[in-house]
Amino acid sequence: MESNIVSTVFLPLALAIIMLGLGLSLTPADFKRILANPKAMVVGSFTQLILLPLLGFGIAAFMLKESPELAIGLIILAMCPGGPTSNLLTHIGNGDTALCISLTAISSIVKIFTIPLMVNIAIEIYLGEGQSIQLDVASSIIKIFTVTIIPASIGMIIRAKNEAFADKTQKPVKILSSIFLVLIILAAILKERNQVIGFFSIAGPAAFMLNISGMTLGYLIPQLLNLSSQQRITISIETSIQNGTLAIAIASSPIMLNNSTMAIPAAVYSIIMFITAGIFIAVIKRRSEEKQLAA
C-alpha cells in the first residue's frame, strides 16, 4: 500500500513541483534560442531516438541472449523517453534545461509510435514469429506531458508576471528538488528491497552497460560536434536517464505485456541511473569549479 501511494500520489506530485520550479528559471527566449540554432536538438534527438535503442538491441543480443524475456525488457527500457527526472538532473547539473525539456517533449511524441513497433520486433526476435502485442502507450505518454509540460509552463507564466519572485525562489526550489530526488531514489530502492540483490545479479551488468554507454556517447558525440558544455551535459543526461516507471508499466501491466520478468531490467536501471548520474554531475561541477578558480 505504501509503495502504491508513493508511485501514484507522491512521485507525480513531487515531479510536478520540480517541473514548476524548472519553469520559474525559463523564458520563451530560451526556447527561441534552441530553434534559432537547432544543432543541439538534432544531436540530442539522434542519441535518444536512434543511438540508445540501437545500444539496447546490441547489448541485449550480446549479454542477455540466454534470457529472452530480460532481453525484451532491456529493449523496452531503451525505447522509453527520458521524462521529468532527466529535466531535474539537468537543472541540478547546470545543463540547458530548455533543451532538455524540448528533447523530452519530442522523444515522448515520437515514441508513442516507435515503442509498440520496436517492442513487437523484439518479441518476434526473442519469442518467435507470430508473437505480436498491441500496446496502449499513448495514455502513459500523456501522463508524462501532464507532469512535465503543464507545470513547467505555469512556472514560465509566473516568471513572466513576476520575475523578481521567480529569481527569489530559484535557490529554495533547487534545494527542494534535490531533496525530492533523494526521496525518489530511496523510494525506488525500498519498493524493491526484497529483490534488489537478485535483480542486480540477473540484469545488473546489462543495465549498467546500457546506462554508461548512453551517458558516455551522449557526452562525447556533442563534444566532437563542438556543442557547448551545457548542451553536452544535457544530451548526456537525456540519453542515459530513462523513464523506468513507464518501462515497468509496459512490461508488467495486465493490459500491456503482463510479464514481471521483463520489468526487471527497468527496475535495476532505475536505481543504477541515479547513482551514475549523481557521480557524473559531481564530476562536472568539480571541474567547473576548478576552471573558475584557475581563471
C-alpha positions in Angstrom: 0.0 0.0 0.0 2.8 2.4 0.9 4.6 1.8 -2.4 1.3 2.4 -4.3 0.9 5.8 -2.5 4.5 6.7 -3.4 4.1 5.8 -7.1 0.6 7.0 -7.7 0.5 10.1 -5.5 3.8 11.3 -4.1 6.0 10.7 -7.1 3.8 12.5 -9.7 3.2 15.4 -7.2 6.9 15.7 -6.5 7.8 15.7 -10.2 5.1 18.3 -10.9 6.5 20.6 -8.2 10.0 20.1 -9.6 8.9 21.0 -13.1 7.1 24.1 -11.8 10.4 25.1 -10.2 12.3 24.5 -13.5 9.7 26.6 -15.3 10.5 29.5 -13.0 14.0 29.6 -14.4 12.9 29.6 -18.1 11.7 32.2 -20.6 10.4 31.9 -24.1 13.7 33.3 -25.3 15.4 30.1 -24.1 13.3 28.0 -26.5 13.7 30.5 -29.3 17.5 30.2 -28.9 17.2 26.4 -29.5 15.0 26.9 -32.6 17.4 29.5 -33.9 20.3 27.1 -33.6 18.8 23.6 -33.8 22.1 21.6 -34.0 21.8 20.5 -30.3 18.2 19.4 -30.8 19.2 17.3 -33.8 22.2 15.7 -32.0 20.1 15.1 -28.8 17.2 13.6 -30.8 19.7 11.3 -32.6 21.3 10.0 -29.4 17.9 9.5 -27.7 15.7 8.2 -30.6 18.3 6.2 -32.6 21.5 5.6 -30.7 20.1 4.4 -27.4 17.6 1.9 -29.0 20.5 0.5 -31.1 22.6 0.1 -27.9 19.6 -1.6 -26.3 19.2 -4.2 -29.1 23.0 -4.7 -29.3 23.6 -5.1 -25.5 20.5 -7.4 -25.2 21.9 -9.6 -28.0 25.4 -9.7 -26.6 24.6 -10.0 -22.8 21.1 -11.4 -22.5 20.7 -13.8 -25.4 20.2 -16.7 -23.0 17.4 -14.8 -21.2 14.8 -13.7 -23.9 12.4 -12.0 -21.5 15.2 -9.9 -19.9 16.4 -9.0 -23.4 13.0 -7.7 -24.3 12.8 -5.8 -21.0 16.1 -4.1 -21.7 14.9 -3.1 -25.2 11.6 -1.8 -23.8 13.6 0.4 -21.4 15.9 1.7 -24.2 12.8 2.7 -26.2 11.3 4.8 -23.5 11.7 8.6 -23.3 13.6 10.4 -20.6 10.8 12.0 -18.6 10.9 14.6 -15.9 13.8 13.0 -14.0 16.2 14.0 -16.7 14.9 17.5 -16.6 15.5 17.7 -12.9 19.0 16.2 -13.1 19.9 18.6 -16.0 18.7 21.5 -13.8 20.8 20.4 -10.8 23.8 19.7 -13.1 23.6 23.3 -14.6 22.8 22.0 -18.0 20.5 23.5 -20.6 17.0 23.0 -19.1 15.1 24.4 -22.1 16.9 22.0 -24.4 16.2 19.1 -22.1 12.5 19.8 -21.8 12.4 20.2 -25.6 14.1 16.9 -26.2 11.8 15.1 -23.7 8.8 16.5 -25.5 10.0 15.4 -28.9 11.1 12.0 -27.8 7.8 11.4 -26.0 5.7 12.3 -29.1 7.9 10.1 -31.4 7.9 7.2 -29.0 4.2 6.9 -28.9 4.6 5.4 -32.4 8.0 3.7 -32.1 7.6 1.9 -28.8 4.9 -0.5 -30.0 6.7 -1.1 -33.2 10.1 -1.8 -31.7 8.8 -3.9 -28.8 6.9 -6.1 -31.2 10.1 -6.6 -33.3 11.9 -7.5 -30.1 9.2 -10.0 -29.1 9.4 -11.6 -32.6 13.2 -11.9 -32.4 13.3 -13.4 -28.9 10.0 -15.3 -28.5 9.3 -16.3 -32.1 7.3 -15.2 -35.1 3.6 -14.6 -34.7 4.0 -13.1 -31.2 2.6 -9.6 -31.6 1.0 -7.5 -28.9 -0.9 -4.2 -29.1 0.4 -1.6 -26.6 -1.5 1.4 -25.4 1.5 3.6 -24.8 -0.3 6.9 -25.7 -2.0 7.2 -22.3 1.3 6.8 -20.4 2.9 9.5 -22.6 0.0 11.8 -22.0 0.6 11.4 -18.2 4.3 12.4 -18.8 3.2 15.6 -20.5 0.8 16.3 -17.7 3.6 16.1 -15.1 6.2 17.9 -17.2 5.0 20.4 -19.8 2.0 21.9 -17.9 3.8 22.6 -14.6 6.8 24.0 -16.4 4.5 26.3 -18.5 2.9 27.5 -15.3 6.3 28.3 -13.9 7.2 30.3 -17.0 4.0 32.2 -16.7 4.8 33.1 -13.1 8.2 34.3 -14.2 6.7 36.4 -16.9 4.3 38.0 -14.4 6.8 38.5 -11.6 10.5 38.0 -12.4 11.7 39.2 -9.0 9.6 36.5 -7.3 10.9 33.8 -9.7 14.5 34.8 -9.1 14.0 34.8 -5.3 12.6 31.3 -5.4 15.4 29.7 -7.5 17.7 28.6 -4.7 15.0 27.1 -2.4 13.3 25.3 -5.3 16.7 23.8 -6.3 17.2 22.6 -2.8 13.7 21.2 -2.6 14.2 19.5 -6.0 17.4 17.8 -4.6 15.5 16.6 -1.5 12.8 15.2 -3.7 15.4 13.4 -5.9 16.9 11.7 -2.8 13.4 10.6 -1.7 12.6 9.3 -5.1 15.8 7.2 -5.1 15.1 5.9 -1.6 11.5 5.0 -2.7 12.8 3.1 -5.7 15.2 1.1 -3.6 12.7 0.4 -0.8 10.0 -0.7 -3.2 12.2 -3.5 -4.5 14.3 -4.0 -1.3 13.4 -7.7 -1.0 14.6 -8.5 -4.6 17.3 -5.9 -5.3 20.2 -8.3 -4.9 18.6 -10.9 -7.1 17.6 -8.3 -9.8 21.1 -6.9 -9.9 22.8 -10.3 -10.3 20.4 -11.1 -13.2 20.2 -7.9 -15.2 22.6 -5.5 -13.5 25.6 -5.8 -15.9 23.5 -5.3 -19.0 21.5 -2.4 -17.4 24.8 -0.8 -16.3 26.4 -1.2 -19.7 23.4 0.5 -21.4 23.4 3.3 -18.9 27.2 4.0 -19.1 27.2 3.6 -22.9 24.4 6.1 -23.3 25.9 8.6 -20.9 29.4 8.4 -22.4 28.3 8.6 -26.1 25.7 11.2 -25.2 28.6 13.4 -24.0 31.3 12.6 -26.5 29.3 12.9 -29.7 28.2 16.5 -28.8 31.8 17.3 -27.8 33.0 16.1 -31.2 30.4 18.3 -32.8 31.6 21.4 -30.8 28.4 21.8 -28.8 28.6 23.9 -25.6 29.4 22.3 -22.1 25.7 22.9 -21.0 24.4 21.2 -24.1 26.8 18.2 -23.7 25.7 17.8 -20.1 22.0 17.9 -21.2 22.3 15.4 -24.0 24.3 13.0 -21.9 21.7 13.1 -19.1 18.8 12.9 -21.5 20.3 9.9 -23.3 21.1 7.9 -20.1 18.1 8.8 -17.9 15.2 6.6 -18.9 11.6 6.6 -17.7 11.9 3.3 -15.8 8.3 3.7 -14.5 6.9 3.7 -18.0 9.1 0.7 -18.9 7.9 -1.3 -15.9 4.3 -0.4 -16.7 4.6 -1.6 -20.3 6.3 -4.8 -19.2 4.2 -5.8 -16.1 0.8 -4.1 -16.6 -2.1 -6.7 -17.2 -3.3 -4.5 -20.1 0.1 -4.5 -21.8 2.7 -7.3 -21.7 1.8 -8.7 -18.2 5.3 -10.1 -17.7 7.0 -9.2 -14.4 10.3 -10.7 -15.6 10.5 -8.2 -18.5 10.2 -5.4 -15.8 13.4 -6.5 -14.0 15.9 -4.5 -16.3 13.9 -1.3 -15.8 13.8 -1.8 -12.1 17.5 -2.3 -11.9 18.3 0.5 -14.3 16.1 2.9 -12.4 18.5 2.6 -9.4 21.7 2.5 -11.4 20.9 5.6 -13.4 20.6 7.8 -10.3 24.0 6.6 -8.9 25.8 7.2 -12.2 24.1 10.5 -12.9 25.0 11.7 -9.4 28.6 10.8 -9.9 28.6 12.5 -13.4 27.1 15.7 -12.1 29.5 15.8 -9.2 32.5 15.4 -11.5 31.2 18.0 -13.9 30.6 20.5 -11.1 34.0 19.9 -9.6 35.7 20.5 -13.0 33.7 23.7 -13.4 34.7 25.0 -10.0 38.4 24.1 -10.7 38.2 26.1 -14.0 36.7 29.1 -12.2 39.4 29.0 -9.6 42.1 28.7 -12.2 40.7 31.7 -14.1 
